[in-house]
């Protein structure tokens, strides 16, 4: 049994602390453990790359420390990330190593097993629907080899768990389902809406944003003064800007850079939109619901595990239905308020503090911590 007063080290390995749902979860973990029975936990966050816009300053300084892979003197060469992981794991003596998604998971397992004389609990958080996300046959094979080596894999939905079992032969008893969460709830001070629709996230193929742009074009024909805000960046940004220009949406659509905290935008928008082809359980969607926004989204595997269609959100599968739903909500503020209030209560009940507590208990099973 571990001494309750002893510091418990947890090593977290990921690519970067750029803006995203995984990064938000890491931030939440460090703050949740600032007080209470987990206050003697220390998170050592090992990152490969520095991004231009990152969440370093959002991390709790009292419970966490960030380490970036060192550069050589000429700043063009780096120490191999796996070797750096092995060194930090040896130096820090973590009880648990937590990592996310395929490639960092492979490297983390190699690093932890290299220190074979130490018992390091390996926890993989597969925060995505794996089969459509991993399109490389080599990576698919590596998942089948490496993932069963982990002590436990956390999936946010039953759908993502079943995907690993059915498509990658990962033993079901190796996977536990812990839903994602948000600790960000509505600010009481609502302001006059500036935007009708909001999207926040990456601009890439998975997010299916040309579907949304076509919806916007259709709604704009009926509501000419429609105002839409896209927040984020990504590989499809230039193509999106061309579509906006070619379809005369420049007066309707604005694109803004990512922000650390979306609360100020949630207070001045009417509807939050998503249309991803696949997801794990999007944290930004939970945040929008917690902020009492009406949500319109497309159905994807697992979405019925965190959305109740017609009660906490609306799920539409084609452009016409999606456009009609957006138009209806824009014209019926009472319906927007009703759905937003339902959504916020639902998230607070099912995807809030209890889920982060379950997550920490998976990281530290059976370990006595300070009270």
Secondary structure, 3 states (H helix, E strand, C coil): CCCCCCCEEEEEEECCCECCHHHHHHHHHHHHCCCHHHCCEEEEEEECCCCCCECHHHCCCCCEEEEECCECCCCCCECCHHHHHHHHHHHHCCCEEEEECHHHHHHHHHHHHHCCCCCCEEEEEECCCHHHHCCCHHHHHHHHHHHHHCCEEEECCHHHHHHHHHHHCCCHHHEEECCCCCCCCCCCCCCCCCEEEEEEEECCHHHCHHHHHHHHHHHHHHCCCCCEEEEEECCCHHHHHHHHHHCCCCCCEEEECCCCCCHHHHCCEEEEECCCCCCCCCHHHHHHHHCCCEEEECCCCCHHHCCCECCCEEECCCHHHHHHHHHHHHHCHHHHHHHHHHHHHHHHHHCCHHHHHHHHHHHCCCCCCCC
